[in-house]
Amino acid sequence: DANQINEGLYAMHLNRWFKYFPRENFLIWKSESFRDSPSHYLSLLITRLGLEKLSEDELHEITSVYYNENKYNSTTLMREEDREYLVELYKPFNQQLAAVLGEDYSW
């Protein structure tokens, strides 16, 4: 549906936020990176917020419950033709996102 497609226009949404807050106030990560290394990213967030650091064991305990189980494999939940359609649909918007963030977002 159109609302779901609109939600994926990340550059548009981020640019709206960037009008009010400096870019350096944001932490933006690829969900795949966070999923693959949640303890690392949680540690970065804790540091950024100025919170007391956690041990590796504490970080692992917090993140393993939610992020390491990989209940869903995003490559198998969607029909290939739907995936191809969305890749083409979002291609120009992902290029805008790459320009805004200075990172490659060619999913």
Helices and strands as residue ranges (DSSP letters): H 2-7, H 10-18, G 23-25, H 31-36, H 38-49, H 56-67, H 80-101
